[in-house]
Amino acid sequence: MHSTISASAEKYGQERRMSGTSSRGNPALGDILRSVAVIGAILLGVYGIAQIMTVEPEHPTSTVDYQSALDSARPVADFDLLGPTSLPKGWRATSARYESDSWHLGVITDDDEYVGLEQLRASAQETIRKFAEDSRPAGSVTIDGTSWQRRTEPDGDSTYVRRDGDMTVLVTGSAKRAEIERYVSSLSSSS
């Protein structure tokens, strides 16, 4: 009788192996591949829906009216605030901030590069430490009759610094050197 039960169990095991199922609960390779395919299809579907529903703005940073900020600050400032007479086509101001001892104007070029203007009642060294810490001297340049100390950073950013009375003027950015110099040339203390 014992041999009959063993023979039946052996025959049952062979039938289960041939049918692709196991009595131990281990899935067959086909089951695993089907499960992976279903999960992959679900993930691709979720990714596709996310891509369709994602909206990327043309200009991810907001634009500010720098001229209004400049016009409002000039009458109360005790130093001559600088600003471009106008921005080149495609450029946009993204930040403008006046405080009693400083003026900041940040712009983005048409190539999405940054140019920042800083005017501070501070030494040139302190201003450089604050806004262009990694920059190194790269000589001087005269722009529209005014001498500027030029500095460069390891990542290629250019910085221009000069003293103006008790103020330091610093222009720094990731834009091309020629673009920054044109921007510096456009700066004026009158509206």
Contact map, one row per residue, 1 for C-alpha under 8 A:
11111000000000000000000000000000000000000000000000000000000000000000000000000000000000000000000000000000000000000000000000000000000000000000000000000000000000000000000000000000000000000000000
11111100000000000000000000000000000000000000000000000000000000000000000000000000000000000000000000000000000000000000000000000000000000000000000000000000000000000000000000000000000000000000000
11111110000000000000000000000000000000000000000000000000000000000000000000000000000000000000000000000000000000000000000000000000000000000000000000000000000000000000000000000000000000000000000
11111111000000000000000000000000000000000000000000000000000000000000000000000000000000000000000000000000000000000000000000000000000000000000000000000000000000000000000000000000000000000000000
11111111100000000000000000000000000000000000000000000000000000000000000000000000000000000000000000000000000000000000000000000000000000000000000000000000000000000000000000000000000000000000000
01111111110000000000000000000000000000000000000000000000000000000000000000000000000000000000000000000000000000000000000000000000000000000000000000000000000000000000000000000000000000000000000
00111111111000000000000000000000000000000000000000000000000000000000000000000000000000000000000000000000000000000000000000000000000000000000000000000000000000000000000000000000000000000000000
00011111111100000000000000000000000000000000000000000000000000000000000000000000000000000000000000000000000000000000000000000000000000000000000000000000000000000000000000000000000000000000000
00001111111110000000000000000000000000000000000000000000000000000000000000000000000000000000000000000000000000000000000000000000000000000000000000000000000000000000000000000000000000000000000
00000111111111000000000000000000000000000000000000000000000000000000000000000000000000000000000000000000000000000000000000000000000000000000000000000000000000000000000000000000000000000000000
00000011111111100000000000000000000000000000000000000000000000000000000000000000000000000000000000000000000000000000000000000000000000000000000000000000000000000000000000000000000000000000000
00000001111111110000000000000000000000000000000000000000000000000000000000000000000000000000000000000000000000000000000000000000000000000000000000000000000000000000000000000000000000000000000
00000000111111111000001000000000000000000000000000000000000000000000000000000000000000000000000000000000000000000000000000000000000000000000000000000000000000000000000000000000000000000000000
00000000011111111100000000000000000000000000000000000000000000000000000000000000000000000000000000000000000000000000000000000000000000000000000000000000000000000000000000000000000000000000000
00000000001111111110000000000000000000000000000000000000000000000000000000000000000000000000000000000000000000000000000000000000000000000000000000000000000000000000000000000000000000000000000
00000000000111111111111000000000000000000000000000000000000000000000000000000000000000000000000000000000000000000000000000000000000000000000000000000000000000000000000000000000000000000000000
00000000000011111111110000000000000000000000000000000000000000000000000000000000000000000000000000000000000000000000000000000000000000000000000000000000000000000000000000000000000000000000000
00000000000001111111100000000000000000000000000000000000000000000000000000000000000000000000000000000000000000000000000000000000000000000000000000000000000000000000000000000000000000000000000
00000000000000111111100000000000000000000000000000000000000000000000000000000000000000000000000000000000000000000000000000000000000000000000000000000000000000000000000000000000000000000000000
00000000000000011111110000010000000000000000000000000000000000000000000000000000000000000000000000000000000000000000000000000000000000000000000000000000000000000000000000000000000000000000000
00000000000000011111111011110000000000000000000000000000000000000000000000000000000000000000000000000000000000000000000000000000000000000000000000000000000000000000000000000000000000000000000
00000000000000011001111111110000000000000000000000000000000000000000000000000000000000000000000000000000000000000000000000000000000000000000000000000000000000000000000000000000000000000000000
00000000000010010000111111000000000000000000000000000000000000000000000000000000000000000000000000000000000000000000000000000000000000000000000000000000000000000000000000000000000000000000000
00000000000000000000011111000000000000000000000000000000000000000000000000000000000000000000000000000000000000000000000000000000000000000000000000000000000000000000000000000000000000000000000
00000000000000000000111111100000000000000000000000000000000000000000000000000000000000000000000000000000000000000000000000000000000000000000000000000000000000000000000000000000000000000000000
00000000000000000000111111110000000000000000000000000000000000000000000000000000000000000000000000000000000000000000000000000000000000000000000000000000000000000000000000000000000000000000000
00000000000000000000110011111011000000000000000000000000000000000000000000000000000000000000000000000000000000000000000000000000000000000000000000000000000000000000000000000000000000000000000
00000000000000000001110001111111000000000000000000000000000000000000000000000000000000000000000000000000000000000000000000000000000000000000000000000000000000000000000000000000000000000000000
00000000000000000000000000111111100000000000000000000000000000000000000000000000000000000000000000000000000000000000000000000000000000000000000000000000000000000000000000000000000000000000000
00000000000000000000000000011111110000000000000000000000000000000000000000000000000000000000000000000000000000000000000000000000000000000000000000000000000000000000000000000000000000000000000
00000000000000000000000000111111111000000000000000000000000000000000000000000000000000000000000000000000000000000000000000000000000000000000000000000000000000000000000000000000000000000000000
00000000000000000000000000111111111100000000000000000000000000000000000000000000000000000000000000000000000000000000000000000000000000000000000000000000000000000000000000000000000000000000000
00000000000000000000000000001111111110000000000000000000000000000000000000000000000000000000000000000000000000000000000000000000000000000000000000000000000000000000000000000000000000000000000
00000000000000000000000000000111111111000000000000000000000000000000000000000000000000000000000000000000000000000000000000000000000000000000000000000000000000000000000000000000000000000000000
00000000000000000000000000000011111111100000000000000000000000000000000000000000000000000000000000000000000000000000000000000000000000000000000000000000000000000000000000000000000000000000000
00000000000000000000000000000001111111110000000000000000000000000000000000000000000000000000000000000000000000000000000000000000000000000000000000000000000000000000000000000000000000000000000
00000000000000000000000000000000111111111000000000000000000000000000000000000000000000000000000000000000000000000000000000000000000000000000000000000000000000000000000000000000000000000000000
00000000000000000000000000000000011111111100000000000000000000000000000000000000000000000000000000000000000000000000000000000000000000000000000000000000000000000000000000000000000000000000000
00000000000000000000000000000000001111111110000000000000000000000000000000000000000000000000000000000000000000000000000000000000000000000000000000000000000000000000000000000000000000000000000
00000000000000000000000000000000000111111111000000000000000000000000000000000000000000000000000000000000000000000000000000000000000000000000000000000000000000000000000000000000000000000000000
00000000000000000000000000000000000011111111100000000000000000000000000000000000000000000000000000000000000000000000000000000000000000000000000000000000000000000000000000000000000000000000000
00000000000000000000000000000000000001111111110000000000000000000000000000000000000000000000000000000000000000000000000000000000000000000000000000000000000000000000000000000000000000000000000
00000000000000000000000000000000000000111111111000000000000000000000000000000000000000000000000000000000000000000000000000000000000000000000000000000000000000000000000000000000000000000000000
00000000000000000000000000000000000000011111111100000000000000000000000000000000000000000000000000000000000000000000000000000000000000000000000000000000000000000000000000000000000000000000000
00000000000000000000000000000000000000001111111110000000000000000000000000000000000000000000000000000000000000000000000000000000000000000000000000000000000000000000000000000000000000000000000
00000000000000000000000000000000000000000111111111000000000000000000000000000000000000000000000000000000000000000000000000000000000000000000000000000000000000000000000000000000000000000000000
00000000000000000000000000000000000000000011111111100000000000000000000000000000000000000000000000000000000000000000000000000000000000000000000000000000000000000000000000000000000000000000000
00000000000000000000000000000000000000000001111111110000000000000000000000000000000000000000000000000000000000000000000000000000000000000000000000000000000000000000000000000000000000000000000
00000000000000000000000000000000000000000000111111111000000000000000000000000000000000000000000000000000000000000000000000000000000000000000000000000000000000000000000000000000000000000000000
00000000000000000000000000000000000000000000011111111100000000000000000000000000000000000000000000000000000000000000000000000000000000000000000000000000000000000000000000000000000000000000000
00000000000000000000000000000000000000000000001111111100000000000000000000000000000000000000000000000000000000000000000000000000000000000000000000000000000000000000000000000000000000000000000
00000000000000000000000000000000000000000000000111111110000000000000000000000000000000000000000000000000000000000000000000000000000000000000000000000000000000000000000000000000000000000000000
00000000000000000000000000000000000000000000000011111110000000000000000000000000000000000000000000000000000000000000000000000000000000000000000000000000000000000000000000000000000000000000000
00000000000000000000000000000000000000000000000001111111000000000000000000000000000000000000000000000000000000000000000000000000000000000000000000000000000000000000000000000000000000000000000
00000000000000000000000000000000000000000000000000011111100000000000000000000000000000000000000000000000000000000000000000000000000000000000000000000000000000000000000000000000000000000000000
00000000000000000000000000000000000000000000000000000111110100000000000000000000000000000000000000000000000000000000000000000000000000000000000000000000000000000000000000000000000000000000000
00000000000000000000000000000000000000000000000000000011111100000000000000000000000000000000000000000000000000000000000000000000000000000000000000000000000000000000000000000000000000000000000
00000000000000000000000000000000000000000000000000000001111100000000000000000000000000000000000000000000000000000000000000000000000000000000000000000000000000000000000000000000000000000000000
00000000000000000000000000000000000000000000000000000000111111000000000000000000000000000000000000000000000000000000000000000000000000000000000000000000000000000000000000000000000000000000000
00000000000000000000000000000000000000000000000000000001111111000000000000000000000000000000000000000000000000000000000000000000000000000000000000000000000000000000000000000000000000000000000
00000000000000000000000000000000000000000000000000000000001111100000000000000000000000000000010000000000000000000000000000000000000000000000000000000000000000000000000000000000000000000000000
00000000000000000000000000000000000000000000000000000000001111110000000000000000000000000000010000000000000000000000000000000000000000000000000000000000000000000000000000000000000000000000000
00000000000000000000000000000000000000000000000000000000000011111000000000000000000000000001111000000000000000000000000000000000000000000000000000000000000000000000000000000000000000000000000
00000000000000000000000000000000000000000000000000000000000001111100000000000000000000000001111100000000000000000000000000000000000000000000000000000000000000000000000000000000000000000000000
00000000000000000000000000000000000000000000000000000000000000111111100000000000000000000000100000000000000000000000000000000000000000000000000000000000000000000000000000000000000000000000000
00000000000000000000000000000000000000000000000000000000000000011111110000000000000000000000101100000000100000000000000000000000000000000000000000000000000000000000000000000000000000000000000
00000000000000000000000000000000000000000000000000000000000000001111111000000000000000000000000000000000000000000000000000000000000000000000000000000000000000000000000000000000000000000000000
00000000000000000000000000000000000000000000000000000000000000001111111100000000000000000000000000000000000000000000000000000000000000000000000000000000000000000000000000000000000000000000000
00000000000000000000000000000000000000000000000000000000000000001111111110000000000000000000000111000000000000000000000000000000000000000000000000000000000000000000000000000000000000000000000
00000000000000000000000000000000000000000000000000000000000000000111111111000000101000000000000100000000000000000000000000000000000000000000000000000000000000000000000000000000000000000000000
00000000000000000000000000000000000000000000000000000000000000000011111111100000000000000000000000000000000000000000000000000000000000000000000000000000000000000000000000000000000000000000001
00000000000000000000000000000000000000000000000000000000000000000001111111110000000000000000000000000000000000000000000000000000000000000000000000000000000000000000000000000000000000000000000
00000000000000000000000000000000000000000000000000000000000000000000111111111000000000000000000001000000000000000000000000000000000000000000000000000000000000000000000000000000000000000000000
00000000000000000000000000000000000000000000000000000000000000000000011111111001100000000000000000000000000000000000000000000000000000000000000000000000000000000000000000000000000000000000000
00000000000000000000000000000000000000000000000000000000000000000000001111111000000000000000000000000000000000000000000000000000000000000000000000000000000000000000000000000000000000000000000
00000000000000000000000000000000000000000000000000000000000000000000000111111100000000000000000000000000000000000000000000000000000000000000000000000000000000000000000000000000000000000000000
00000000000000000000000000000000000000000000000000000000000000000000000011111111100000000000000000010000000000000000000000000000000000000000000000000000000000000000000000000000000000000000000
00000000000000000000000000000000000000000000000000000000000000000000000000011111000000000000000000010000000000000000000000000000000000000000000000000000000000000000000000000000000000000000000
00000000000000000000000000000000000000000000000000000000000000000000000000001111100000000000000000000000000000000000000000000000000000000000000000000000000000000000000000000000000000000000000
00000000000000000000000000000000000000000000000000000000000000000000000001001111110000000000000000000000000000000000000000000000000000000000000000000000000000000000000000000000000000000000100
00000000000000000000000000000000000000000000000000000000000000000000010001001011111000000000000000000010000000000000001000000000000000000000000000000000000000000000000000000000000000000000100
00000000000000000000000000000000000000000000000000000000000000000000000000000001111100000000000000000000000000000000001000000000000000000000000000000000000000000000000000000000000000000011110
00000000000000000000000000000000000000000000000000000000000000000000010000000000111110000000000000000000100000000000000000000000000000000000000000000000000000000000000000000000000000000111100
00000000000000000000000000000000000000000000000000000000000000000000000000000000011111100000000000000000000000000000000000000000000000000000000000000000000000000000000000000000000000110111000
00000000000000000000000000000000000000000000000000000000000000000000000000000000001111100000000000000000000000000000000000000000000000000000000000000000000000000000000000000000000000000111001
00000000000000000000000000000000000000000000000000000000000000000000000000000000000111110000000000000000000000000000000000000000000000000000000000000000000000000000000000000000000000000100000
00000000000000000000000000000000000000000000000000000000000000000000000000000000000111111011000000000000000000000000000000000000000000000000000000000000000000000000000000000000000000000000000
00000000000000000000000000000000000000000000000000000000000000000000000000000000000001111110000000000000000000000000000000000000000000000000000000000000000000000000000000000000000000000000000
00000000000000000000000000000000000000000000000000000000000000000000000000000000000000111110000000000000000001000000000000000000000000000000000000000000000000000000000000000000000000000000000
00000000000000000000000000000000000000000000000000000000000000000000000000000000000000011111000000000000000011000000000000000000000000000000000000000000000000000000000000000000000000000000000
00000000000000000000000000000000000000000000000000000000000000000000000000000000000000111111100000000000001111000000000000000000000000000000000000000000000000000000000000000000000000000000000
00000000000000000000000000000000000000000000000000000000000000110000000000000000000000100111110000000000001111000000000000000000000000000000000000000000000000000000000000000000000000000000000
00000000000000000000000000000000000000000000000000000000000000111100000000000000000000000011111100000000111100000000000000000000000000000000000000000000000000000000000000000000000000000000000
00000000000000000000000000000000000000000000000000000000000011110000000000000000000000000001111100000000111100000000000000000000000000000000000000000000000000000000000000000000000000000000000
00000000000000000000000000000000000000000000000000000000000000110100000000000000000000000000111110000001111000000000000000000000000000000000000000000000000000000000000000000000000000000000000
00000000000000000000000000000000000000000000000000000000000000010100110000000000000000000000111111000011110000000000000000000000000000000000000000000000000000000000000000000000000000000000000
00000000000000000000000000000000000000000000000000000000000000000000100000000000000000000000001111100011100000000000000000000000000000000000000000000000000000000000000000000000000000000000000
00000000000000000000000000000000000000000000000000000000000000000000100010000000000000000000000111110111000000000000000000000000000000000000000000000000000000000000000000000000000000000000000
00000000000000000000000000000000000000000000000000000000000000000000000000000000000000000000000011111110000000000000000000000000000000000000000000000000000000000000000000000000000000000000000
00000000000000000000000000000000000000000000000000000000000000000000000000001100000000000000000001111100000000000000000000000000000000000000000000000000000000000000000000000000000000000000000
00000000000000000000000000000000000000000000000000000000000000000000000000000000000000000000000000111110000000000000000110000000000000000000000000000000000000000000000000000000000000000000000
00000000000000000000000000000000000000000000000000000000000000000000000000000000000000000000000001111111000000000000011110000000000000000000000000000000000000000000000000000000000000000000000
00000000000000000000000000000000000000000000000000000000000000000000000000000000100000000000000111101111100000000000111100000000000000000000000000000000000000000000000000000000000000000000000
00000000000000000000000000000000000000000000000000000000000000000000000000000000000000000000001111000111110000000001111000000000000000000000000000000000000000000000000000000000000000000000000
00000000000000000000000000000000000000000000000000000000000000000100000000000000001000000000111110000011111000000001110000000000000000000000000000000000000000000000000000000000000000000000000
00000000000000000000000000000000000000000000000000000000000000000000000000000000000000000000111100000001111100000111100000000000000000000000000000000000000000000000000000000000000000000000000
00000000000000000000000000000000000000000000000000000000000000000000000000000000000000000011111000000000111110000111000000000000000000000000000000000000000000000000000000000000000000000000000
00000000000000000000000000000000000000000000000000000000000000000000000000000000000000000011110000000000011111111110000000000000000000000000000000000000000000000000000000000000000000000000000
00000000000000000000000000000000000000000000000000000000000000000000000000000000000000000111000000000000001111111110000000000000000000000000000000000000000000000000000000000010000000000000000
00000000000000000000000000000000000000000000000000000000000000000000000000000000000000001111000000000000000111111000000000000000000000000000000000000000000000000000000000000000000000000000000
00000000000000000000000000000000000000000000000000000000000000000000000000000000000000000000000000000000000111111000000000000000000000000000000000000000000000000000000000000000000000000000000
00000000000000000000000000000000000000000000000000000000000000000000000000000000000000000000000000000000000111111100000000000000000000000000000000000000000000000000000000000000000000000000000
00000000000000000000000000000000000000000000000000000000000000000000000000000000000000000000000000000000000111111110000000000000000000000000000000000000000000000000000000001110000000000000000
00000000000000000000000000000000000000000000000000000000000000000000000000000000000000000000000000000000011110011111000000000000000000000000000000000000000000000000000000001110000000000000000
00000000000000000000000000000000000000000000000000000000000000000000000000000000000000000000000000000000011110001111100000000000000000000000000000000000000000000000000000111110000100000000000
00000000000000000000000000000000000000000000000000000000000000000000000000000000000000000000000000000001111000000111110000000000000000000000000000000000000000000000000000111000000000000000000
00000000000000000000000000000000000000000000000000000000000000000000000000000000000000000000000000000011110000000011111000000000000000000000000000000000000000000000000011110000000000000000000
00000000000000000000000000000000000000000000000000000000000000000000000000000000000000000000000000000111100000000001111100000000000000000000000000000000000000000000000111100000000000000000000
00000000000000000000000000000000000000000000000000000000000000000000000000000000110000000000000000000111000000000000111110000000000000000000000000000000000000000000001111000000000000000000000
00000000000000000000000000000000000000000000000000000000000000000000000000000000000000000000000000001110000000000000011111000010000000000000000000000000000000000000001110000000000000000000000
00000000000000000000000000000000000000000000000000000000000000000000000000000000000000000000000000001100000000000000001111100000000000000000000000000000000000000000011100000000000000000000000
00000000000000000000000000000000000000000000000000000000000000000000000000000000000000000000000000000000000000000000000111110110000000000000000000000000000000000000011100000000000000000000000
00000000000000000000000000000000000000000000000000000000000000000000000000000000000000000000000000000000000000000000000011111110000000000000000000000000000000000000011100000000000000000000000
00000000000000000000000000000000000000000000000000000000000000000000000000000000000000000000000000000000000000000000000001111111000000000000000000000000000000001110000100000000000000000000000
00000000000000000000000000000000000000000000000000000000000000000000000000000000000000000000000000000000000000000000000000111111100000000000000000000000000000000000000000000000000000000000000
00000000000000000000000000000000000000000000000000000000000000000000000000000000000000000000000000000000000000000000000001111111110000000000000000000000000000000000000000000000000000000000000
00000000000000000000000000000000000000000000000000000000000000000000000000000000000000000000000000000000000000000000000101111111111100000000000000000000000000000000000101000000000000000000000
00000000000000000000000000000000000000000000000000000000000000000000000000000000000000000000000000000000000000000000000000011111111110100000000000000000000000000000000001000000000000000000000
00000000000000000000000000000000000000000000000000000000000000000000000000000000000000000000000000000000000000000000000000001111111110000000000000000000000000000000000000000000000000000000000
00000000000000000000000000000000000000000000000000000000000000000000000000000000000000000000000000000000000000000000000000000111111110000000000000000000000000000000000000000000000000000000000
00000000000000000000000000000000000000000000000000000000000000000000000000000000000000000000000000000000000000000000000000000011111110000000000000000000000000000000000000010000000000000000000
00000000000000000000000000000000000000000000000000000000000000000000000000000000000000000000000000000000000000000000000000000011111111100000000000000000100000100000000000010000000000000000000
00000000000000000000000000000000000000000000000000000000000000000000000000000000000000000000000000000000000000000000000000000001111111100000000000000000000000000000000000000000000000000000000
00000000000000000000000000000000000000000000000000000000000000000000000000000000000000000000000000000000000000000000000000000000000111110000000000000000110000000000000000000000000000000000000
00000000000000000000000000000000000000000000000000000000000000000000000000000000000000000000000000000000000000000000000000000001000111111000000000000011110000100000000000000000000000000000000
00000000000000000000000000000000000000000000000000000000000000000000000000000000000000000000000000000000000000000000000000000000000001111100000000000011100000000000000000000000000000000000000
00000000000000000000000000000000000000000000000000000000000000000000000000000000000000000000000000000000000000000000000000000000000000111110000000001111000000000000000000000000000000000000000
00000000000000000000000000000000000000000000000000000000000000000000000000000000000000000000000000000000000000000000000000000000000000011111000000001111000000000000000000000000000000000000000
00000000000000000000000000000000000000000000000000000000000000000000000000000000000000000000000000000000000000000000000000000000000000001111100000001110000000000000000000000000000000000000000
00000000000000000000000000000000000000000000000000000000000000000000000000000000000000000000000000000000000000000000000000000000000000000111110000111100000000000000000000000000000000000000000
00000000000000000000000000000000000000000000000000000000000000000000000000000000000000000000000000000000000000000000000000000000000000000011111000111100000000000000000000000000000000000000000
00000000000000000000000000000000000000000000000000000000000000000000000000000000000000000000000000000000000000000000000000000000000000000001111111110000000000000000000000000000000000000000000
00000000000000000000000000000000000000000000000000000000000000000000000000000000000000000000000000000000000000000000000000000000000000000000111111110000000000000000000000000000000010011000000
00000000000000000000000000000000000000000000000000000000000000000000000000000000000000000000000000000000000000000000000000000000000000000000011111000000000000000000000000000000000000001000000
00000000000000000000000000000000000000000000000000000000000000000000000000000000000000000000000000000000000000000000000000000000000000000000011111100000000000000000000000000000000000000000000
00000000000000000000000000000000000000000000000000000000000000000000000000000000000000000000000000000000000000000000000000000000000000000000011111110000000000000000000000000000000000000000000
00000000000000000000000000000000000000000000000000000000000000000000000000000000000000000000000000000000000000000000000000000000000000000001111011111000000000000100000000000000000000000000000
00000000000000000000000000000000000000000000000000000000000000000000000000000000000000000000000000000000000000000000000000000000000000000001111001111100000000011100000000000000000000000000000
00000000000000000000000000000000000000000000000000000000000000000000000000000000000000000000000000000000000000000000000000000000000000001111100000111110000000011100000000000000000000000000000
00000000000000000000000000000000000000000000000000000000000000000000000000000000000000000000000000000000000000000000000000000000000000001111100000011111000001111000000000000000000000000000000
00000000000000000000000000000000000000000000000000000000000000000000000000000000000000000000000000000000000000000000000000000000000000111110000000001111100001111000000000000000000000000000000
00000000000000000000000000000000000000000000000000000000000000000000000000000000000000000000000000000000000000000000000000000000000000111100000000000111110111100000000000000000000000000000000
00000000000000000000000000000000000000000000000000000000000000000000000000000000000000000000000000000000000000000000000000000000000101110000000000000011111111000000000000000000000000000000000
00000000000000000000000000000000000000000000000000000000000000000000000000000000000000000000000000000000000000000000000000000000000001100000000000000001111110000000000000000000000000000000000
00000000000000000000000000000000000000000000000000000000000000000000000000000000000000000000000000000000000000000000000000000000000000000000000000000000111110000000000000000000000000000000000
00000000000000000000000000000000000000000000000000000000000000000000000000000000000000000000000000000000000000000000000000000000000000000000000000000001111111000000000000000100000000000000000
00000000000000000000000000000000000000000000000000000000000000000000000000000000000000000000000000000000000000000000000000000000000000000000000000000001111111100000000000011110000000000000000
00000000000000000000000000000000000000000000000000000000000000000000000000000000000000000000000000000000000000000000000000000000000000000000000000000111100111110000000000011111100100000000000
00000000000000000000000000000000000000000000000000000000000000000000000000000000000000000000000000000000000000000000000000000000000100100000000000000111000011111000000001111000000000000000000
00000000000000000000000000000000000000000000000000000000000000000000000000000000000000000000000000000000000000000000000000000000000000000000000000011110000001111100000001110000000000000000000
00000000000000000000000000000000000000000000000000000000000000000000000000000000000000000000000000000000000000000000000000010000000000000000000000011110000000111110000111100000000000000000000
00000000000000000000000000000000000000000000000000000000000000000000000000000000000000000000000000000000000000000000000000010000000000000000000000111000000000011111000111000000000000000000000
00000000000000000000000000000000000000000000000000000000000000000000000000000000000000000000000000000000000000000000000000010000000000000000000000000000000000001111111110000000000000000000000
00000000000000000000000000000000000000000000000000000000000000000000000000000000000000000000000000000000000000000000000000000000000000000000000000000000000000000111111110000000000000000000000
00000000000000000000000000000000000000000000000000000000000000000000000000000000000000000000000000000000000000000000000000000000000000000000000000000000000000000011111100000000000000000000000
00000000000000000000000000000000000000000000000000000000000000000000000000000000000000000000000000000000000000000000000011100000000000000000000000000000000000000011111100000000000000000000000
00000000000000000000000000000000000000000000000000000000000000000000000000000000000000000000000000000000000000000000001111100000000000000000000000000000000000000011111110000000000000000000000
00000000000000000000000000000000000000000000000000000000000000000000000000000000000000000000000000000000000000000000011111110010000000000000000000000000000000001111111111000000000000000000000
00000000000000000000000000000000000000000000000000000000000000000000000000000000000000000000000000000000000000000000111100000000000000000000000000000000000000001111001111100000000000000000000
00000000000000000000000000000000000000000000000000000000000000000000000000000000000000000000000000000000000000000000111000000011000000000000000000000000000000111100000111110000000000000000000
00000000000000000000000000000000000000000000000000000000000000000000000000000000000000000000000000000000000000000011110000000000000000000000000000000000000000111000000011111000000100010000000
00000000000000000000000000000000000000000000000000000000000000000000000000000000000000000000000000000000000000000011100000000000001100000000000000000000000011110000000001111100000100000000000
00000000000000000000000000000000000000000000000000000000000000000000000000000000000000000000000000000000000000001111000000000000000000000000000000000000000011100000000000111110000100000000000
00000000000000000000000000000000000000000000000000000000000000000000000000000000000000000000000000000000000000001110000000000000000000000000000000000000000111000000000000011111000000000000000
00000000000000000000000000000000000000000000000000000000000000000000000000000000000000000000000000000000000010001110000000000000000000000000000000000000000011000000000000001111101100000000000
00000000000000000000000000000000000000000000000000000000000000000000000000000000000000000000000000000000000000000000000000000000000000000000000000000000000001000000000000000111111100000000000
00000000000000000000000000000000000000000000000000000000000000000000000000000000000000000000000000000000000000000000000000000000000000000000000000000000000001000000000000000011111110000000000
00000000000000000000000000000000000000000000000000000000000000000000000000000000000000000000000000000000000000000000000000000000000000000000000000000000000000000000000000000001111111000000000
00000000000000000000000000000000000000000000000000000000000000000000000000000000000000000000000000000000000000000000000000000000000000000000000000000000000000000000000000000011111111100000000
00000000000000000000000000000000000000000000000000000000000000000000000000000000000000000000000000000000000000000010000000000000000000000000000000000000000001000000000000111011111111110000000
00000000000000000000000000000000000000000000000000000000000000000000000000000000000000000000000000000000000000000000000000000000000000000000001000000000000000000000000000000000111111111000000
00000000000000000000000000000000000000000000000000000000000000000000000000000000000000000000000000000000000000000000000000000000000000000000000000000000000000000000000000000000011111111100000
00000000000000000000000000000000000000000000000000000000000000000000000000000000000100000000000000000000000000000000000000000000000000000000000000000000000000000000000000000000001111111110000
00000000000000000000000000000000000000000000000000000000000000000000000000000000000100000000000000000000000000000000000000000000000000000000001000000000000000000000000000100000000111111110000
00000000000000000000000000000000000000000000000000000000000000000000000000000000000000000000000000000000000000000000000000000000000000000000001100000000000000000000000000000000000011111110000
00000000000000000000000000000000000000000000000000000000000000000000000000000000001111000000000000000000000000000000000000000000000000000000000000000000000000000000000000000000000001111111000
00000000000000000000000000000000000000000000000000000000000000000000000000000000011110000000000000000000000000000000000000000000000000000000000000000000000000000000000000000000000000111111100
00000000000000000000000000000000000000000000000000000000000000000000000000000000011110000000000000000000000000000000000000000000000000000000000000000000000000000000000000000000000000000111111
00000000000000000000000000000000000000000000000000000000000000000000000000000001111000000000000000000000000000000000000000000000000000000000000000000000000000000000000000000000000000000011111
00000000000000000000000000000000000000000000000000000000000000000000000000000000010000000000000000000000000000000000000000000000000000000000000000000000000000000000000000000000000000000001111
00000000000000000000000000000000000000000000000000000000000000000000001000000000000010000000000000000000000000000000000000000000000000000000000000000000000000000000000000000000000000000001111
